[in-house]
């Protein structure tokens, strides 16, 4: 195919003898003929054992551009090459315009090193890991949806390396208003790079990201990221938006840079690892947040502990609904309830807490308990509190030591008629707290 030909590194057997020499396939033409460029792969060894075919790897596609005898296109999609081999290939091409490195399990550190090693050559890229960089640089794109059926590869997203390259081009972009990178495996470092590049662009006009924008019917307002820059965004309500870790890592960068949000609701979403750590960091550092609802997150015990510690260390919260998990026999979880209750005693502004509950949350009012006005236990309208929420309340009561006159700890039904104590029908998981609470 002449200068527009392709060099195929897919490992197909084009060798003609045991020595490894090759010849163009029948009907092939000129300098663009397809040939094997992987010695030992797809051919017999010198001893005729045929072991060269055992480790056959995925393909490497290098295409010739318009400039004679100079590569411009490198397609390593799923090639399974090492980072060193990929870096050597990319850096050996002086006029690269097309680069696809998806499906190679590359790290964020590799992406940063590659961009740095390419110096200004990366600015000539027109396409990288599924991202149309040329149009972005020319400010011809207003909406970039990398999750659609037409833009998504199907097997691979743009991955963290593609996100790092995209971040470098977003630093100067002045046209993009909508960005969707869901289902693209950008990971924590990729989402952080995208957020920081947009935050560092004073001419950025971004309004909506992923599923955080307003719904089509307008029933949920979502987030307009332009309001962050004017510090007019006081409320962020994003419950039931299928936010994953990458989504919240991106959002948290904006929340920290413009600390203006007073009401944050990210309940019943999907982030549980990097997103939870970022949420805990934001809760601990913010000086504006008044109301928080992050109940319903699928966190483990470590995630619950991070959020609880952040709430206790916060100085501005007035209401906090946090994911405490089940009130089971786990000793570490009961220790978390105890630390939360003791921490609430010294919190100056927090007046209500809640945790996961089907159908919403029920707030526990802490004002009477903190001021010593509580006279009985359990408090009124507490029958439907989750056990974890009740356990936290009881530990706080043990720390505050209010002048309680009546203490009832039993389930429904008639009083026991045979012997005491009888714990049938009582919340057994709360018994460990009772001796300390009554004694104190």
VOPAGU-2260 file (C-alpha; in pm, 1 decimal, decimal comma):
REM VOPAGU-2260
SITE   aa  ch    i         X         Y         Z
SITE  UNK   A    0       0,0       0,0       0,0
SITE  UNK   A    1     292,5     230,1     -56,8
SITE  UNK   A    2     359,1     508,8     193,1
SITE  UNK   A    3      20,2     453,5     356,2
SITE  UNK   A    4     111,6      94,6     440,1
SITE  UNK   A    5     120,5     -65,0     781,5
SITE  UNK   A    6     393,0    -251,8     964,1
SITE  UNK   A    7     231,4    -539,7    1151,5
SITE  UNK   A    8     378,6    -648,9    1483,4
SITE  UNK   A    9      95,6    -888,3    1561,1
SITE  UNK   A   10     322,0   -1193,5    1557,9
SITE  UNK   A   11     177,9   -1371,1    1250,5
SITE  UNK   A   12     412,5   -1620,1    1084,6
SITE  UNK   A   13     575,0   -1457,7     783,2
SITE  UNK   A   14     914,6   -1621,2     827,8
SITE  UNK   A   15    1045,0   -1826,1     538,7
SITE  UNK   A   16    1316,7   -2025,5     711,2
SITE  UNK   A   17    1464,1   -2119,0    1047,5
SITE  UNK   A   18    1711,0   -1835,0    1031,8
SITE  UNK   A   19    1436,6   -1578,4    1071,8
SITE  UNK   A   20    1451,6   -1405,7     728,7
SITE  UNK   A   21    1122,2   -1280,5     591,3
SITE  UNK   A   22     975,0   -1183,1     258,0
SITE  UNK   A   23     664,6    -982,5     161,2
SITE  UNK   A   24     344,1   -1181,8     133,4
SITE  UNK   A   25     214,2   -1261,4    -214,6
SITE  UNK   A   26      67,3    -955,0    -377,6
SITE  UNK   A   27     237,1    -718,1    -132,6
SITE  UNK   A   28     375,3    -395,9    -263,9
SITE  UNK   A   29     679,2    -174,5    -212,4
SITE  UNK   A   30     799,6     -26,6     114,1
SITE  UNK   A   31     459,4     -60,1     282,7
SITE  UNK   A   32     459,4    -440,3     276,8
SITE  UNK   A   33     351,6    -616,4     595,0
SITE  UNK   A   34     628,1    -809,9     764,2
SITE  UNK   A   35     707,9    -965,9    1098,5
SITE  UNK   A   36     919,5    -749,0    1325,6
SITE  UNK   A   37     921,5    -964,4    1638,7
SITE  UNK   A   38    1215,9   -1209,4    1623,5
SITE  UNK   A   39    1137,4   -1545,5    1780,4
SITE  UNK   A   40     761,1   -1492,0    1773,7
SITE  UNK   A   41     551,0   -1663,7    1512,5
SITE  UNK   A   42     834,8   -1874,0    1364,1
SITE  UNK   A   43    1035,5   -2185,3    1442,4
SITE  UNK   A   44    1356,0   -2165,9    1641,3
SITE  UNK   A   45    1685,7   -2262,8    1490,0
SITE  UNK   A   46    1659,2   -2613,0    1639,4
SITE  UNK   A   47    1315,5   -2661,4    1484,5
SITE  UNK   A   48    1146,1   -2694,6    1822,3
SITE  UNK   A   49     878,3   -2438,7    1746,3
SITE  UNK   A   50     894,4   -2283,1    2093,6
SITE  UNK   A   51     888,4   -1939,6    1933,6
SITE  UNK   A   52     511,7   -1964,0    1889,2
SITE  UNK   A   53     442,6   -2044,0    2254,5
SITE  UNK   A   54     464,1   -1687,8    2382,5
SITE  UNK   A   55     275,1   -1515,3    2102,9
SITE  UNK   A   56     155,1   -1172,7    2216,0
SITE  UNK   A   57    -104,6    -924,1    2099,8
SITE  UNK   A   58     -44,5    -700,9    1799,7
SITE  UNK   A   59     151,5    -382,1    1751,3
SITE  UNK   A   60      39,2    -163,8    1462,8
SITE  UNK   A   61     274,2     105,3    1331,0
SITE  UNK   A   62     138,5     303,6    1036,8
SITE  UNK   A   63     327,2     528,5     795,5
SITE  UNK   A   64     212,7     888,1     767,1
SITE  UNK   A   65     232,2    1126,0     475,5
SITE  UNK   A   66     601,3    1196,5     537,9
SITE  UNK   A   67     804,8     933,5     353,1
SITE  UNK   A   68     973,7     672,8     572,3
SITE  UNK   A   69     868,4     836,0     897,6
SITE  UNK   A   70     615,6     692,2    1140,1
SITE  UNK   A   71     332,7     910,3    1261,8
SITE  UNK   A   72      94,7     650,7    1400,7
SITE  UNK   A   73     157,0     408,2    1690,8
SITE  UNK   A   74    -118,8     167,7    1784,1
SITE  UNK   A   75     -29,6     -54,0    2081,9
SITE  UNK   A   76    -386,8    -143,9    2178,1
SITE  UNK   A   77    -366,6    -453,8    2397,7
SITE  UNK   A   78      -8,1    -525,6    2294,5
SITE  UNK   A   79      93,1    -639,7    2645,9
SITE  UNK   A   80     437,2    -489,9    2599,3
SITE  UNK   A   81     640,6    -371,3    2895,1
SITE  UNK   A   82     649,2      -5,7    2995,0
SITE  UNK   A   83    1014,5      17,8    2890,2
SITE  UNK   A   84     941,5    -121,0    2542,8
SITE  UNK   A   85     642,0     109,2    2494,4
SITE  UNK   A   86     838,2     413,9    2608,4
SITE  UNK   A   87    1127,0     330,8    2372,5
SITE  UNK   A   88     893,0     291,9    2076,5
SITE  UNK   A   89     704,6     613,5    2142,0
SITE  UNK   A   90    1016,5     822,7    2200,9
SITE  UNK   A   91    1181,0     689,2    1884,5
SITE  UNK   A   92     914,4     847,5    1662,4
SITE  UNK   A   93     986,1    1218,8    1601,2
SITE  UNK   A   94     657,4    1322,5    1435,7
SITE  UNK   A   95     394,3    1122,7    1621,6
SITE  UNK   A   96      31,1    1227,3    1571,2
SITE  UNK   A   97    -164,7     912,4    1669,5
SITE  UNK   A   98    -103,2     717,3    1990,3
SITE  UNK   A   99    -310,0     437,1    2142,3
SITE  UNK   A  100    -170,4     266,7    2453,3
SITE  UNK   A  101    -491,9     122,2    2595,2
SITE  UNK   A  102    -508,0    -227,4    2737,6
SITE  UNK   A  103    -148,0    -243,1    2862,8
SITE  UNK   A  104    -207,0    -191,6    3236,8
SITE  UNK   A  105       8,2     121,9    3242,2
SITE  UNK   A  106      47,5     320,5    3562,4
SITE  UNK   A  107      -0,6     689,8    3626,5
SITE  UNK   A  108     370,4     724,7    3699,1
SITE  UNK   A  109     446,0     592,7    3350,4
SITE  UNK   A  110     206,8     846,7    3198,2
SITE  UNK   A  111     372,0    1142,3    3370,2
SITE  UNK   A  112     720,9    1020,6    3276,0
SITE  UNK   A  113     617,9     968,5    2912,6
SITE  UNK   A  114     473,1    1318,9    2878,2
SITE  UNK   A  115     783,7    1467,7    3034,2
SITE  UNK   A  116    1015,4    1264,8    2808,3
SITE  UNK   A  117     821,0    1362,4    2493,3
SITE  UNK   A  118     874,9    1729,8    2578,7
SITE  UNK   A  119     682,2    1939,7    2326,8
SITE  UNK   A  120     622,1    1652,1    2084,0
SITE  UNK   A  121     302,1    1557,9    2265,6
SITE  UNK   A  122     149,5    1884,8    2142,8
SITE  UNK   A  123     146,3    1738,4    1789,0
SITE  UNK   A  124     -82,9    1453,7    1894,5
SITE  UNK   A  125    -418,5    1450,5    1718,9
SITE  UNK   A  126    -548,0    1136,5    1890,6
SITE  UNK   A  127    -449,2     962,1    2214,6
SITE  UNK   A  128    -627,9     668,7    2378,6
SITE  UNK   A  129    -957,8     760,2    2218,8
SITE  UNK   A  130    -939,3    1134,5    2291,4
SITE  UNK   A  131    -953,2    1383,7    1997,6
SITE  UNK   A  132    -672,9    1607,0    2121,3
SITE  UNK   A  133    -638,4    1810,2    1801,4
SITE  UNK   A  134    -996,5    1935,8    1814,8
SITE  UNK   A  135    -961,9    2011,2    2185,3
SITE  UNK   A  136    -651,3    2217,9    2124,2
SITE  UNK   A  137    -826,7    2405,4    1844,8
SITE  UNK   A  138   -1127,4    2473,4    2073,9
SITE  UNK   A  139   -1369,0    2303,6    1836,7
SITE  UNK   A  140   -1535,0    2080,4    2099,8
SITE  UNK   A  141   -1800,5    2196,2    2343,7
SITE  UNK   A  142   -1915,9    1856,6    2469,9
SITE  UNK   A  143   -1672,6    1566,5    2514,6
SITE  UNK   A  144   -1857,6    1245,1    2597,2
SITE  UNK   A  145   -1604,0     964,4    2631,6
SITE  UNK   A  146   -1868,6     723,2    2765,8
SITE  UNK   A  147   -2101,9     708,2    2467,2
SITE  UNK   A  148   -2128,4     403,9    2242,7
SITE  UNK   A  149   -1960,3     591,7    1962,1
SITE  UNK   A  150   -1666,3     724,4    2164,3
SITE  UNK   A  151   -1600,0     435,2    2405,2
SITE  UNK   A  152   -1389,2     146,7    2277,8
SITE  UNK   A  153   -1601,1    -112,7    2452,6
SITE  UNK   A  154   -1315,5    -305,2    2612,2
SITE  UNK   A  155   -1092,8     -19,8    2726,4
SITE  UNK   A  156   -1151,7     334,4    2842,6
SITE  UNK   A  157    -903,7     616,2    2800,1
SITE  UNK   A  158    -737,5     488,2    3120,2
SITE  UNK   A  159    -510,5     690,5    3344,2
SITE  UNK   A  160    -249,3     756,5    3071,3
SITE  UNK   A  161    -514,7     897,7    2838,9
SITE  UNK   A  162    -648,3    1113,8    3121,7
SITE  UNK   A  163    -299,8    1254,9    3185,4
SITE  UNK   A  164    -256,5    1348,3    2819,4
SITE  UNK   A  165    -607,8    1495,9    2814,2
SITE  UNK   A  166    -529,6    1700,6    3125,1
SITE  UNK   A  167    -234,7    1866,7    2950,7
SITE  UNK   A  168    -460,7    1979,8    2665,7
SITE  UNK   A  169    -736,0    2105,3    2897,5
SITE  UNK   A  170    -502,1    2360,4    3052,8
SITE  UNK   A  171    -556,8    2599,1    2761,9
SITE  UNK   A  172    -899,9    2491,1    2638,1
SITE  UNK   A  173   -1167,2    2764,3    2624,6
SITE  UNK   A  174   -1458,4    2583,0    2458,6
SITE  UNK   A  175   -1540,5    2270,4    2663,8
SITE  UNK   A  176   -1862,2    2300,7    2866,2
SITE  UNK   A  177   -1949,1    1932,6    2920,1
SITE  UNK   A  178   -1712,7    1645,9    3008,7
SITE  UNK   A  179   -1808,4    1282,7    3066,1
SITE  UNK   A  180   -1531,0    1035,5    3150,3
SITE  UNK   A  181   -1734,5     766,2    3327,8
SITE  UNK   A  182   -1651,8     401,1    3252,3
SITE  UNK   A  183   -1304,3     500,9    3136,6
SITE  UNK   A  184   -1090,8     372,6    3426,4
SITE  UNK   A  185    -908,1     701,7    3475,6
SITE  UNK   A  186    -836,1     602,4    3837,9
SITE  UNK   A  187    -760,6     842,2    4120,4
SITE  UNK   A  188    -456,8    1001,1    3956,2
SITE  UNK   A  189    -634,9    1054,4    3625,8
SITE  UNK   A  190    -940,3    1216,6    3785,1
SITE  UNK   A  191    -715,8    1436,6    3999,1
SITE  UNK   A  192    -510,5    1541,8    3695,5
SITE  UNK   A  193    -824,7    1636,6    3501,8
SITE  UNK   A  194    -963,3    1840,0    3791,1
SITE  UNK   A  195    -639,4    2024,8    3860,5
SITE  UNK   A  196    -582,2    2110,1    3495,6
SITE  UNK   A  197    -930,5    2262,6    3470,1
SITE  UNK   A  198    -888,5    2444,5    3801,4
SITE  UNK   A  199    -562,2    2590,8    3679,0
SITE  UNK   A  200    -720,1    2718,0    3357,4
SITE  UNK   A  201    -859,2    3068,8    3421,8
SITE  UNK   A  202   -1048,6    3058,5    3090,7
SITE  UNK   A  203   -1219,7    2726,5    3163,5
SITE  UNK   A  204   -1594,2    2733,0    3087,6
SITE  UNK   A  205   -1678,9    2383,0    3213,6
SITE  UNK   A  206   -2032,8    2349,4    3348,6
SITE  UNK   A  207   -2125,2    1980,5    3382,4
SITE  UNK   A  208   -1920,5    1667,4    3452,7
SITE  UNK   A  209   -2035,8    1304,2    3425,3
SITE  UNK   A  210   -2371,2    1251,7    3600,7
SITE  UNK   A  211   -2331,0    1552,3    3831,4
SITE  UNK   A  212   -2516,8    1796,7    3609,3
SITE  UNK   A  213   -2891,0    1873,2    3608,6
SITE  UNK   A  214   -3123,7    1596,8    3492,2
SITE  UNK   A  215   -3302,6    1628,1    3158,8
SITE  UNK   A  216   -3640,8    1684,9    3321,8
SITE  UNK   A  217   -3493,3    1937,2    3562,4
SITE  UNK   A  218   -3611,9    1754,2    3873,3
SITE  UNK   A  219   -3256,3    1743,4    4011,2
SITE  UNK   A  220   -3051,7    2061,8    3970,6
SITE  UNK   A  221   -2707,0    1902,6    3998,0
SITE  UNK   A  222   -2385,8    2106,8    3996,0
SITE  UNK   A  223   -2282,8    2391,1    3766,5
SITE  UNK   A  224   -1905,2    2402,9    3805,0
SITE  UNK   A  225   -1895,1    2764,7    3691,6
SITE  UNK   A  226   -2063,3    2861,3    4019,8
SITE  UNK   A  227   -1760,3    2728,9    4206,9
SITE  UNK   A  228   -1543,9    3004,6    4059,7
SITE  UNK   A  229   -1770,7    3277,4    4192,9
SITE  UNK   A  230   -1810,9    3100,2    4530,2
SITE  UNK   A  231   -2188,6    3115,7    4487,6
SITE  UNK   A  232   -2240,8    2741,1    4511,9
SITE  UNK   A  233   -2379,3    2679,2    4861,0
SITE  UNK   A  234   -2568,5    2352,1    4807,5
SITE  UNK   A  235   -2447,8    2033,9    4638,6
SITE  UNK   A  236   -2715,1    1762,9    4636,6
SITE  UNK   A  237   -2607,7    1453,0    4442,4
SITE  UNK   A  238   -2787,7    1155,3    4602,8
SITE  UNK   A  239   -2853,4     842,5    4395,1
SITE  UNK   A  240   -2628,1     962,1    4108,1
SITE  UNK   A  241   -2414,7     645,3    4077,7
SITE  UNK   A  242   -2103,6     843,5    4165,7
SITE  UNK   A  243   -1795,5     620,1    4179,6
SITE  UNK   A  244   -1451,4     685,4    4325,6
SITE  UNK   A  245   -1325,3     867,1    4014,9
SITE  UNK   A  246   -1627,4    1097,8    4020,1
SITE  UNK   A  247   -1581,6    1206,6    4379,3
SITE  UNK   A  248   -1203,7    1242,3    4349,3
SITE  UNK   A  249   -1273,6    1494,5    4071,2
SITE  UNK   A  250   -1546,5    1671,8    4272,0
SITE  UNK   A  251   -1339,7    1687,8    4590,3
SITE  UNK   A  252   -1065,8    1886,4    4415,1
SITE  UNK   A  253   -1322,7    2156,6    4336,7
SITE  UNK   A  254   -1474,4    2141,1    4686,0
SITE  UNK   A  255   -1133,9    2199,9    4843,7
SITE  UNK   A  256   -1021,5    2474,5    4604,2
SITE  UNK   A  257   -1343,5    2673,8    4646,7
SITE  UNK   A  258   -1450,5    2607,7    5005,3
SITE  UNK   A  259   -1797,2    2759,6    4975,8
SITE  UNK   A  260   -2041,7    2465,4    4998,8
SITE  UNK   A  261   -2252,6    2463,0    5315,1
SITE  UNK   A  262   -2483,9    2168,6    5239,0
SITE  UNK   A  263   -2337,3    1849,5    5085,4
SITE  UNK   A  264   -2547,6    1541,1    5008,2
SITE  UNK   A  265   -2370,9    1249,2    4838,5
SITE  UNK   A  266   -2576,4     974,6    4999,9
SITE  UNK   A  267   -2653,6     638,6    4836,7
SITE  UNK   A  268   -2374,1     648,9    4580,1
SITE  UNK   A  269   -2110,7     393,7    4481,7
SITE  UNK   A  270   -1772,4     529,7    4591,5
SITE  UNK   A  271   -1609,1     332,5    4872,0
SITE  UNK   A  272   -1227,9     350,1    4841,6
SITE  UNK   A  273   -1033,6     652,0    4712,6
SITE  UNK   A  274   -1352,7     858,3    4713,7
SITE  UNK   A  275   -1411,9     788,0    5083,9
SITE  UNK   A  276   -1057,0     892,6    5173,6
SITE  UNK   A  277   -1104,2    1215,6    4978,0
SITE  UNK   A  278   -1440,3    1275,6    5147,2
SITE  UNK   A  279   -1283,8    1231,5    5492,4
SITE  UNK   A  280   -1006,2    1475,0    5404,2
SITE  UNK   A  281   -1256,5    1733,4    5285,0
SITE  UNK   A  282   -1478,3    1699,1    5595,2
SITE  UNK   A  283   -1180,0    1745,3    5823,8
SITE  UNK   A  284   -1040,8    2052,4    5642,6
SITE  UNK   A  285   -1351,4    2246,3    5536,6
SITE  UNK   A  286   -1445,3    2567,4    5714,4
SITE  UNK   A  287   -1781,2    2620,6    5545,1
SITE  UNK   A  288   -1974,7    2291,9    5560,5
SITE  UNK   A  289   -2279,0    2297,5    5790,1
SITE  UNK   A  290   -2483,6    1996,4    5681,4
SITE  UNK   A  291   -2349,2    1661,3    5557,9
SITE  UNK   A  292   -2531,2    1353,5    5433,0
SITE  UNK   A  293   -2312,2    1066,5    5317,1
SITE  UNK   A  294   -2525,2     782,7    5453,4
SITE  UNK   A  295   -2576,9     481,7    5232,4
SITE  UNK   A  296   -2222,8     459,0    5097,1
SITE  UNK   A  297   -2098,6      98,0    5059,9
SITE  UNK   A  298   -1802,6     146,5    5292,8
SITE  UNK   A  299   -1627,5    -109,1    5510,6
SITE  UNK   A  300   -1526,3     -61,1    5874,4
SITE  UNK   A  301   -1211,7     132,1    5780,2
SITE  UNK   A  302   -1414,4     369,9    5565,5
SITE  UNK   A  303   -1665,5     428,3    5845,1
SITE  UNK   A  304   -1383,6     502,6    6088,7
SITE  UNK   A  305   -1227,5     756,5    5851,0
SITE  UNK   A  306   -1554,5     945,9    5812,0
SITE  UNK   A  307   -1634,8     933,7    6185,8
SITE  UNK   A  308   -1291,1    1068,2    6278,0
SITE  UNK   A  309   -1325,6    1347,1    6021,6
SITE  UNK   A  310   -1668,2    1448,7    6158,7
SITE  UNK   A  311   -1532,9    1460,9    6514,8
SITE  UNK   A  312   -1238,2    1678,6    6404,4
SITE  UNK   A  313   -1458,3    1916,1    6203,7
SITE  UNK   A  314   -1545,0    2249,7    6369,5
SITE  UNK   A  315   -1837,8    2373,1    6158,7
SITE  UNK   A  316   -2082,3    2084,3    6109,8
SITE  UNK   A  317   -2429,9    2115,2    6258,9
SITE  UNK   A  318   -2587,4    1802,3    6109,1
SITE  UNK   A  319   -2409,9    1485,1    5996,6
SITE  UNK   A  320   -2552,7    1163,6    5851,1
SITE  UNK   A  321   -2270,4     911,3    5819,2
SITE  UNK   A  322   -2245,1     540,7    5722,6
SITE  UNK   A  323   -2186,9     356,5    6051,1
SITE  UNK   A  324   -2261,4       7,5    5924,7
SITE  UNK   A  325   -2443,0    -266,5    6117,3
SITE  UNK   A  326   -2444,3    -289,7    6496,2
SITE  UNK   A  327   -2312,5    -645,6    6517,5
SITE  UNK   A  328   -2072,3    -829,2    6748,4
SITE  UNK   A  329   -1761,8    -676,5    6589,7
SITE  UNK   A  330   -1555,5    -533,6    6875,1
SITE  UNK   A  331   -1379,6    -278,6    6655,5
SITE  UNK   A  332   -1712,0    -144,4    6532,4
SITE  UNK   A  333   -1835,4     -98,6    6890,6
SITE  UNK   A  334   -1511,5      82,9    6967,1
SITE  UNK   A  335   -1590,6     313,3    6675,0
SITE  UNK   A  336   -1937,5     382,5    6820,6
SITE  UNK   A  337   -1773,5     463,9    7153,4
SITE  UNK   A  338   -1517,6     699,9    6997,9
SITE  UNK   A  339   -1791,7     869,8    6797,8
SITE  UNK   A  340   -2009,9     918,2    7105,7
SITE  UNK   A  341   -1721,1    1051,3    7314,0
SITE  UNK   A  342   -1616,0    1281,9    7030,6
SITE  UNK   A  343   -1966,3    1424,6    6997,8
SITE  UNK   A  344   -1949,8    1536,3    7360,6
SITE  UNK   A  345   -1682,6    1793,9    7281,5
SITE  UNK   A  346   -1820,8    1904,4    6944,0
SITE  UNK   A  347   -1939,0    2261,5    6974,5
SITE  UNK   A  348   -2191,3    2292,1    6692,3
SITE  UNK   A  349   -2313,4    1943,6    6596,8
SITE  UNK   A  350   -2679,6    1917,4    6705,7
SITE  UNK   A  351   -2804,0    1616,5    6504,7
SITE  UNK   A  352   -2665,7    1286,1    6376,0
SITE  UNK   A  353   -2807,9    1002,9    6165,9
SITE  UNK   A  354   -2699,7     693,5    5977,5
SITE  UNK   A  355   -2819,4     447,5    5713,5
SITE  UNK   A  356   -3187,7     365,1    5721,6
SITE  UNK   A  357   -3417,6     237,3    5444,7
SITE  UNK   A  358   -3638,3     515,7    5318,0
SITE  UNK   A  359   -3426,2     802,7    5444,9
SITE  UNK   A  360   -3266,7     909,4    5771,4
SITE  UNK   A  361   -3406,3     991,9    6115,5
SITE  UNK   A  362   -3210,2    1257,8    6299,1
SITE  UNK   A  363   -3109,6    1223,3    6663,6
SITE  UNK   A  364   -3131,6    1558,5    6839,3
SITE  UNK   A  365   -2828,2    1607,6    7062,0
SITE  UNK   A  366   -2916,1    1947,5    7207,7
SITE  UNK   A  367   -3099,2    1828,4    7520,1
SITE  UNK   A  368   -2835,1    1565,4    7585,8
SITE  UNK   A  369   -2546,0    1810,5    7552,3
SITE  UNK   A  370   -2710,9    2074,3    7772,2
SITE  UNK   A  371   -2799,2    1822,2    8045,6
SITE  UNK   A  372   -3175,9    1850,5    7998,8
SITE  UNK   A  373   -3231,6    1480,2    7918,0
SITE  UNK   A  374   -3429,5    1311,3    8198,0
SITE  UNK   A  375   -3514,5     971,7    8051,6
SITE  UNK   A  376   -3396,0     701,3    7818,1
SITE  UNK   A  377   -3478,5     618,6    7547,3
SITE  UNK   A  378   -3556,8     963,9    7405,0
SITE  UNK   A  379   -3889,9    1033,4    7244,7
SITE  UNK   A  380   -3948,8     927,0    6883,0
SITE  UNK   A  381   -3644,1     701,4    6881,8
SITE  UNK   A  382   -3818,3     369,1    6819,0
SITE  UNK   A  383   -3710,4     361,4    6453,7
SITE  UNK   A  384   -3349,1     461,1    6501,7
SITE  UNK   A  385   -3097,7     213,4    6360,9
SITE  UNK   A  386   -2905,6      22,5    6629,4
SITE  UNK   A  387   -2575,7     184,8    6528,2
SITE  UNK   A  388   -2728,1     529,1    6572,4
SITE  UNK   A  389   -2872,1     433,4    6912,0
SITE  UNK   A  390   -2535,8     290,3    7022,4
SITE  UNK   A  391   -2361,5     617,7    6938,4
SITE  UNK   A  392   -2628,3     813,4    7127,2
SITE  UNK   A  393   -2587,5     589,3    7432,6
SITE  UNK   A  394   -2208,8     632,2    7437,3
SITE  UNK   A  395   -2253,8    1007,9    7419,8
SITE  UNK   A  396   -2499,8     987,9    7708,8
SITE  UNK   A  397   -2243,1     792,2    7909,3
SITE  UNK   A  398   -1986,9    1066,2    7843,1
SITE  UNK   A  399   -2216,7    1363,6    7914,6
SITE  UNK   A  400   -2369,7    1206,5    8232,6
SITE  UNK   A  401   -2705,1    1388,4    8226,5
SITE  UNK   A  402   -2935,4    1365,9    8535,5
SITE  UNK   A  403   -3143,5    1077,0    8396,4
SITE  UNK   A  404   -3433,8     976,9    8622,0
SITE  UNK   A  405   -3587,8     695,5    8415,7
SITE  UNK   A  406   -3403,7     427,3    8219,1
SITE  UNK   A  407   -3606,5     172,3    8018,6
SITE  UNK   A  408   -3425,3     -93,6    7822,3
SITE  UNK   A  409   -3662,8    -356,4    7691,6
SITE  UNK   A  410   -3842,6    -469,3    7382,2
SITE  UNK   A  411   -4210,4    -470,0    7309,9
SITE  UNK   A  412   -4465,6    -688,1    7487,8
SITE  UNK   A  413   -4547,9    -755,1    7853,8
SITE  UNK   A  414   -4297,1    -737,7    8137,5
SITE  UNK   A  415   -4122,8   -1065,2    8226,4
SITE  UNK   A  416   -4319,6   -1264,1    8483,7
SITE  UNK   A  417   -4075,0   -1540,3    8584,5
SITE  UNK   A  418   -3732,4   -1401,0    8651,1
SITE  UNK   A  419   -3501,7   -1105,3    8601,8
SITE  UNK   A  420   -3305,4   -1022,8    8403,8
SITE  UNK   A  421   -3487,2   -1134,3    8093,2
SITE  UNK   A  422   -3347,3    -998,8    7765,4
SITE  UNK   A  423   -3605,0   -1153,4    7533,9
SITE  UNK   A  424   -3710,8    -886,7    7287,0
SITE  UNK   A  425   -3445,7    -638,5    7392,4
SITE  UNK   A  426   -3173,4    -515,2    7153,8
SITE  UNK   A  427   -2899,7    -757,7    7256,9
SITE  UNK   A  428   -2637,4    -577,3    7049,1
SITE  UNK   A  429   -2672,1    -274,0    7277,8
SITE  UNK   A  430   -2623,3    -461,2    7607,2
SITE  UNK   A  431   -2243,5    -398,6    7620,4
SITE  UNK   A  432   -2309,4     -25,0    7656,8
SITE  UNK   A  433   -2566,1     -49,4    7937,1
SITE  UNK   A  434   -2333,3    -117,8    8236,3
SITE  UNK   A  435   -2108,7     176,0    8155,3
SITE  UNK   A  436   -2401,3     407,3    8086,3
SITE  UNK   A  437   -2589,8     319,3    8408,4
SITE  UNK   A  438   -2278,1     321,2    8625,0
SITE  UNK   A  439   -2162,9     662,6    8504,4
